[in-house]
Amino acid sequence: MNDNKLIRWLLDGDVAIQYQVHRDLLGNTRMDLQDRIANEGWGKQFLSKRNPNGHWGKKFYQPKWTSTHYTLLDLRNLCLEQNHPLIKETIEIILQNEKAIDGGILPIGTTQMTDLCINGMFLNYASYFQTNEQDLKSVIDCILAQIMADGGFNCRSNRFQTIHSSLHTTISVLEGITEYEIQGYTYKLAELRQAKKSSIEFILMHQLFRSDRTGEIINKDFLKLTYPGRWRYDILRALDFFQHAKIKWDDRMKQAIQVLEKKRNKNSTWNAQAKHPGQVHFEMEKAGKPSRWNTLRAMRVLQYYEIEKLQPATYKMH
């Protein structure tokens, strides 16, 4: 496809895709499109699954992908209107019922401590949907208490002996901190910005997918382009975060960009390469087929960093 055809193909997708194409690729603020997300397509389907008790699924975290937690994350990523009353009501229910002794969300295990991946994702959507800052303070304290010596985060750090941060946890926390910052919250913002800086460096130190010690690929799943990503890390999620957070180009991004470019189809689209197994409310896209989500996200990464100016890809798998 040429660029015009590709844009038209994207604009034939769900209204949430249309809104983000206009916002991120065409530079248009189409609030009329955002207003429609709750009333048609994927947004309407997600909202229709909400139970009378304010939850989705059985409870906050069960069943996994149809739970309240992951549904709220899906709705945030659709860019549903930020002041939607049902969402605000559900977040209030979570804050009243899911706080742990360490101040985070969802106590787990015999110690009743919390999981940082969950709290990073919670901070992301709770900030996006403009939750009262006072209610977020204990979550911020919980996150800041668990930054590791290498600059990132690991969801096991408050329950087990861990010496190395996790890319999965670090990207989830980074997304949460960045949304908190974008929405204008101020509590412990300087400390959060320092944690954000060190966490970005942690990802760059690994060239987004390589061991900082051996240079080998950490996990080949990091090179698969999936959507929704849930709690799992991959290179497109990291690159899309970098453009969203307006992080300056760093040459340590280059190999991940080269992998991304090699995955582009001849018609300039990107496929949904895999699905994380588990029950879902409905299937947005089929694995193995061209994906509007992945194409949109890849295009806004390449556009933000003006990748066409870089040298041709030289990346080789090994």
C-alpha positions as CSV (number, residue, x, y, z in Angstrom):
1,M,0.0,0.0,0.0
2,N,1.1,3.6,-0.5
3,D,0.8,5.9,2.5
4,N,-2.6,7.2,1.5
5,K,-4.0,3.7,1.1
6,L,-2.5,2.7,4.4
7,I,-4.1,5.6,6.2
8,R,-7.4,4.8,4.6
9,W,-7.1,1.1,5.7
10,L,-6.4,2.2,9.3
11,L,-9.3,4.6,9.1
12,D,-11.6,1.7,8.1
13,G,-11.0,0.3,11.6
14,D,-12.6,0.8,15.0
15,V,-13.4,4.4,16.0
16,A,-10.6,4.1,18.7
17,I,-8.1,3.4,15.9
18,Q,-9.5,6.3,13.9
19,Y,-9.1,8.7,16.8
20,Q,-5.5,7.7,17.4
21,V,-4.6,7.8,13.7
22,H,-5.9,11.4,13.5
23,R,-4.2,12.4,16.7
24,D,-0.8,10.6,16.2
25,L,-0.3,10.3,12.4
26,L,-2.3,13.2,10.9
27,G,-2.0,15.8,13.7
28,N,-5.7,16.3,14.1
29,T,-7.5,16.6,17.4
30,R,-10.8,14.8,16.6
31,M,-12.7,14.9,19.9
32,D,-15.8,13.9,18.1
33,L,-14.2,10.6,17.4
34,Q,-13.1,10.1,21.0
35,D,-16.6,10.9,22.2
36,R,-17.9,8.0,20.0
37,I,-15.6,5.4,21.6
38,A,-17.9,4.7,24.5
39,N,-21.0,4.3,22.2
40,E,-19.7,2.1,19.4
41,G,-17.3,-0.6,18.4
42,W,-14.8,-2.0,20.9
43,G,-15.4,0.6,23.5
44,K,-19.1,-0.1,23.6
45,Q,-18.4,-3.9,23.7
46,F,-16.1,-3.6,26.7
47,L,-18.5,-1.3,28.6
48,S,-21.4,-3.6,27.9
49,K,-19.6,-6.4,29.8
50,R,-19.6,-4.4,33.1
51,N,-21.5,-6.1,35.9
52,P,-24.1,-4.4,38.2
53,N,-21.6,-4.5,41.0
54,G,-19.2,-2.3,39.1
55,H,-16.7,-5.0,38.1
56,W,-15.9,-6.9,35.0
57,G,-15.4,-10.7,35.1
58,K,-15.6,-12.2,38.6
59,K,-13.6,-9.6,40.4
60,F,-10.7,-7.2,40.2
61,Y,-8.2,-9.7,38.8
62,Q,-10.2,-12.8,37.8
63,P,-10.6,-14.2,35.2
64,K,-7.3,-12.6,34.1
65,W,-8.0,-10.9,30.8
66,T,-11.7,-10.4,31.5
67,S,-11.2,-9.0,34.9
68,T,-11.8,-5.4,36.0
69,H,-8.1,-4.7,36.0
70,Y,-7.3,-5.7,32.4
71,T,-10.6,-4.3,31.1
72,L,-9.8,-0.9,32.5
73,L,-6.4,-1.1,30.9
74,D,-8.0,-2.0,27.6
75,L,-10.4,1.0,27.9
76,R,-7.5,3.3,28.8
77,N,-5.6,2.1,25.7
78,L,-8.6,2.7,23.5
79,C,-8.5,6.3,24.8
80,L,-12.0,6.3,26.1
81,E,-13.1,9.7,27.4
82,Q,-11.3,10.5,30.7
83,N,-14.3,11.5,32.8
84,H,-16.5,8.5,32.0
85,P,-18.7,8.1,35.1
86,L,-18.8,4.3,35.2
87,I,-15.1,4.1,35.0
88,K,-14.7,6.6,37.9
89,E,-17.2,4.6,39.9
90,T,-15.3,1.4,39.4
91,I,-11.9,2.9,40.3
92,E,-13.4,4.2,43.5
93,I,-14.7,0.6,44.3
94,I,-11.1,-0.7,43.7
95,L,-9.6,1.9,46.0
96,Q,-12.0,1.1,48.7
97,N,-11.6,-2.7,48.6
98,E,-8.2,-3.6,47.1
99,K,-5.6,-1.6,49.1
100,A,-2.8,-3.6,50.8
101,I,-0.8,-2.9,53.9
102,D,2.1,-1.6,51.7
103,G,-0.3,1.0,50.1
104,G,-0.5,-0.7,46.8
105,I,-3.4,-2.3,45.0
106,L,-4.5,-6.0,45.3
107,P,-2.9,-7.8,48.3
108,I,-1.6,-11.2,47.3
109,G,0.0,-14.2,49.0
110,T,0.4,-15.0,52.7
111,T,2.2,-11.7,53.2
112,Q,-0.6,-9.7,51.6
113,M,1.9,-7.6,49.7
114,T,1.3,-6.2,46.3
115,D,2.6,-6.8,42.8
116,L,4.4,-3.9,41.0
117,C,3.3,-4.9,37.5
118,I,-0.3,-4.5,38.7
119,N,0.4,-1.3,40.4
120,G,2.2,0.2,37.4
121,M,-0.8,-0.7,35.2
122,F,-3.2,0.6,37.8
123,L,-1.4,3.9,38.1
124,N,-1.5,4.2,34.3
125,Y,-5.3,3.9,33.9
126,A,-6.1,5.5,37.3
127,S,-4.1,8.6,36.3
128,Y,-5.6,8.6,32.7
129,F,-9.1,8.6,34.2
130,Q,-8.1,11.4,36.5
131,T,-8.5,9.8,39.9
132,N,-8.2,12.0,42.9
133,E,-4.5,12.5,43.7
134,Q,-4.9,11.8,47.4
135,D,-6.1,8.3,46.5
136,L,-2.9,7.7,44.5
137,K,-0.4,8.7,47.1
138,S,0.0,5.3,48.8
139,V,0.4,3.7,45.4
140,I,3.2,6.1,44.6
141,D,4.8,5.4,47.9
142,C,4.6,1.7,47.3
143,I,6.2,2.0,43.8
144,L,9.0,4.3,44.9
145,A,9.9,2.0,47.9
146,Q,10.7,-0.8,45.4
147,I,13.1,0.7,42.9
148,M,16.1,-1.5,42.5
149,A,19.8,-0.8,42.5
150,D,20.0,-1.3,38.7
151,G,17.4,1.5,38.2
152,G,14.4,-0.6,37.2
153,F,11.7,-2.6,39.0
154,N,10.8,-6.2,39.6
155,C,7.4,-7.4,40.7
156,R,9.0,-10.1,42.9
157,S,11.2,-7.7,44.8
158,N,8.9,-7.2,47.8
159,R,8.3,-11.0,48.2
160,F,11.4,-12.8,47.1
161,Q,15.1,-12.2,46.9
162,T,15.7,-10.4,43.6
163,I,18.9,-8.8,42.3
164,H,17.9,-7.7,38.8
165,S,15.0,-5.7,37.5
166,S,12.4,-7.1,35.1
167,L,11.6,-5.5,31.7
168,H,8.0,-6.6,32.2
169,T,7.7,-4.7,35.5
170,T,9.8,-1.8,34.5
171,I,7.7,-1.0,31.4
172,S,4.4,-1.3,33.3
173,V,5.7,1.1,36.0
174,L,7.1,3.5,33.4
175,E,3.8,3.7,31.7
176,G,2.1,4.5,35.0
177,I,4.6,7.1,36.0
178,T,4.5,8.8,32.7
179,E,0.6,9.0,32.6
180,Y,0.7,10.4,36.2
181,E,3.1,13.1,35.0
182,I,1.1,13.9,31.9
183,Q,-2.1,14.3,33.8
184,G,-0.5,17.0,36.0
185,Y,-0.2,15.2,39.4
186,T,2.6,16.6,41.7
187,Y,2.9,14.3,44.7
188,K,6.6,13.1,44.8
189,L,6.9,14.0,41.2
190,A,10.7,14.8,41.4
191,E,11.3,11.3,42.8
192,L,9.1,9.7,40.2
193,R,11.0,11.5,37.4
194,Q,14.3,10.2,38.7
195,A,12.8,6.7,38.8
196,K,11.6,7.2,35.3
197,K,15.0,8.3,34.1
198,S,16.8,5.3,35.7
199,S,14.2,2.9,34.4
200,I,14.5,4.2,30.8
201,E,18.3,3.8,31.1
202,F,17.7,0.2,32.3
203,I,15.8,-0.6,29.1
204,L,18.3,1.2,26.9
205,M,21.2,-0.6,28.6
206,H,19.6,-3.8,27.3
207,Q,19.1,-2.3,23.8
208,L,15.5,-3.2,24.5
209,F,15.9,-6.9,24.3
210,R,19.6,-8.0,24.9
211,S,21.4,-9.2,28.0
212,D,23.6,-6.4,29.3
213,R,26.2,-9.1,30.2
214,T,26.3,-11.4,27.2
215,G,24.6,-9.5,24.5
216,E,22.3,-12.4,23.7
217,I,18.6,-12.1,23.2
218,I,17.0,-12.2,26.6
219,N,13.7,-13.8,25.5
220,K,12.6,-14.3,21.8
221,D,9.1,-13.4,22.9
222,F,10.3,-9.9,23.4
223,L,10.5,-9.7,19.5
224,K,6.9,-10.8,18.9
225,L,4.5,-8.0,18.3
226,T,1.4,-8.7,20.4
227,Y,-1.7,-6.6,21.2
228,P,-3.0,-6.3,23.9
229,G,0.3,-6.8,25.6
230,R,-1.3,-7.2,29.1
231,W,1.6,-7.3,31.6
232,R,4.2,-8.6,29.1
233,Y,7.0,-6.7,27.6
234,D,8.0,-6.6,23.9
235,I,10.0,-4.2,21.8
236,L,7.0,-2.5,20.2
237,R,5.5,-1.7,23.6
238,A,8.8,-0.2,24.6
239,L,9.2,1.8,21.5
240,D,5.6,3.0,21.6
241,F,6.2,4.1,25.2
242,F,9.3,6.0,24.2
243,Q,7.4,8.0,21.5
244,H,4.5,8.6,23.9
245,A,6.8,9.9,26.6
246,K,8.7,11.9,24.0
247,I,12.1,10.3,24.8
248,K,14.9,11.6,22.6
249,W,16.4,9.2,20.1
250,D,19.2,7.0,21.5
251,D,21.3,4.8,19.3
252,R,20.6,1.9,21.6
253,M,17.1,1.8,20.2
254,K,18.4,1.1,16.7
255,Q,18.5,-2.7,16.8
256,A,14.9,-2.9,18.0
257,I,13.8,-0.5,15.3
258,Q,15.6,-2.7,12.7
259,V,13.7,-5.8,14.0
260,L,10.5,-3.8,13.8
261,E,11.2,-2.8,10.2
262,K,12.0,-6.3,9.2
263,K,8.6,-7.4,10.4
264,R,6.7,-5.0,8.1
265,N,4.7,-6.8,5.4
266,K,5.1,-6.0,1.7
267,N,1.9,-4.0,1.9
268,S,3.4,-1.9,4.7
269,T,1.2,-3.4,7.5
270,W,2.3,-5.3,10.5
271,N,0.7,-8.5,11.7
272,A,-0.6,-9.5,15.1
273,Q,2.1,-12.1,15.7
274,A,0.7,-13.9,18.7
275,K,-2.0,-13.9,21.3
276,H,-1.5,-14.4,25.1
277,P,-3.7,-17.4,25.9
278,G,-6.7,-16.9,28.1
279,Q,-10.4,-16.0,28.1
280,V,-11.2,-12.6,26.5
281,H,-14.4,-10.5,26.3
282,F,-14.1,-10.6,22.4
283,E,-11.3,-10.8,19.9
284,M,-10.2,-7.4,18.5
285,E,-7.9,-8.8,15.9
286,K,-6.8,-12.2,14.7
287,A,-3.2,-13.5,15.2
288,G,-1.3,-14.0,12.0
289,K,-3.3,-11.3,10.2
290,P,-2.5,-7.6,9.5
291,S,-3.1,-5.7,12.7
292,R,-4.4,-2.1,12.8
293,W,-3.2,-1.9,16.4
294,N,0.4,-2.9,15.5
295,T,0.5,-0.9,12.3
296,L,-0.7,2.2,14.0
297,R,1.8,1.8,16.9
298,A,4.7,1.0,14.6
299,M,3.9,3.9,12.3
300,R,3.8,6.4,15.1
301,V,7.1,5.1,16.4
302,L,8.7,5.4,13.0
303,Q,7.1,8.8,12.4
304,Y,8.2,10.2,15.7
305,Y,11.8,9.2,15.3
306,E,11.9,9.8,11.5
307,I,13.4,6.4,11.0
308,E,13.6,6.6,7.3
309,K,16.6,8.9,7.8
310,L,18.6,6.0,9.4
311,Q,20.8,3.6,7.6
312,P,19.2,0.4,6.1
313,A,18.6,-2.4,8.6
314,T,21.7,-4.5,9.4
315,Y,20.2,-6.5,12.3
316,K,20.8,-10.2,12.2
317,M,19.2,-12.8,14.6
318,H,21.6,-14.9,16.6
